[in-house]
Amino acid sequence: MNKHDFNPESLMMTYGYKPELSEGAIKCPIFQTSTFVFKTAEEGKAFFELAYGLRQKSDTEELGLIYSRINNPNLEILENRLSLWDKADDCAVFESGMSAISTVLLEFLQPGDLLVFSNPVYGGTDHFIHHFLAKIGVHTIGVMPHQSMEEVKAMIEASGKADKLAMIYLETPANPTNNIVDIADFSLLAKKYSTDDKQVLVAVDNTYMGPLWQHPLQCGADLVLYSATKYIGGHSDLIAGAVLGNAELMIRVKTLRTFLGNMVSPHTAWLMLRSLETLKVRMDQQTKNAQVVAEYLNQHPKVEKVYYLGLLEEGTDKYTTYRKQCSAPGAMVSFDIVGGEREAFAFLNNLKLMKLAVSLGSTESLAEHPKTMTHAGVDPEQCKQMNITAKLVRLSIGVESTKDLIWDLDQALEKVAITESKNEVLG
């Protein structure tokens, strides 16, 4: 019989795990241990040589178990399975999405370098870029959603630091407006500024699409990042992050992770292994539900505008990029309510089924107010340019019955009293 290539969802239950090494247990146990016993001193020496990069690994050699800060069976199996979705050489899992993001930026940027990044980005990322990177002498250029590639090139050249460009960091679709950028275009831009001595990297935060609906590495990115708290974890019961890419880059990421000590615990890794088994089932249902919710909101008289990939107008550049990069419109729906903060808060305070909480990608539907919550620390003028206003509400759609979700939205919107105040409408 010919060899069969299984789909990732079929391998999430078994890939990388050998039951015979764990008393035949069908599921991987939690390896809740800090250290591992070497068979011989020679074996310990060989393991450390590989862990510290003192020699190259042979074709038949595997990195041995040393200490759970370096590696652990739960961590390794999880990383092997996550790599399948993005067809990556390797994966590194972290204790939070921000630890994954900050580790990548710290490893590949140094004082004097230039970072180009898309806007908007998650509030924590925005703070790290504007406050921490500035402290260590990294120069940054933020690209606004309306700017063309020619404008981006002009900004890089005008900075006088084109030769110092080290990384392009993209968040697409962006939190919270679902703004989408063309990864392939930015990849070509990175190649333009790369030299024989230095590669300009493209890193993409793919949290909004999860590992199912968009694959940045296949679009030309060098690194893909996730807040694994979201769809990968998927149950609002853990915090984690992940980075994936080619072997050469991932060695650097994992080496820094070893010395920062910001990997996930065995228990968190085990929880994510459990979550991966239902990842596709959950995400398929979530995007189906979100499409129904977006269509409903798009027709509601108290909703001014809906930000959702499934509602992009055909024939536009954004629609073309979406169709090229994504296999589904996702499960994140944002909308401008008619009015401002008062109306947005009234809506949020009257939800019954959806929960008023930040985060996203979980089985339960969540709602929040980006301007005063997740993006409270973003510069107000930039928020205005990115349409993160007082009237914007962000929804993360879960796996509930769409009938119940629509009922909840309907009754909450019904309780919103629309004022005629110009200031309120402008938000």
Summary of the structure (lengths in Angstrom):
residues: 427
radius of gyration: 22.6
end to end distance: 64.1
largest distance: 78.5
contacts: 1421
relative contact order: 0.12
helix: 44%
strand: 15%
